[in-house]
Amino acid sequence: MADSKQAKQYSDKIFESIQKTFTKTVSNFAAALFLILGIGVLLGFTLAGTPHSWLMLAPFALALFAYYSRDFAIVALIVFFVLFMI
């Protein structure tokens, strides 16, 4: 009986570490995508010679929000991939 509880605690720790790693990875991946998108927006505005606006800072704000909010990062990735597939 004690071995069963010990095995369950061990497997719970393993799954918990996998979950923490995955969710942190998702947040980092979403933030990196938004940072790349933001750099592309900056380069596009600069090369096109159009006047800069506050709207071009939106991808950087989304990157920060995705980095700190796992739920937002997951939803943003789903929306991003659905729009990419269309």
ABEGO torsion letter per residue (X at the ends): XAAAAAAAAAAAAAAAAAAAAAAAAAAAAAAAAAAAAAAAAAAAAAAAGBBBBAAAAAAAAAAAAAAABAAAAAAAAAAAAAAAAX
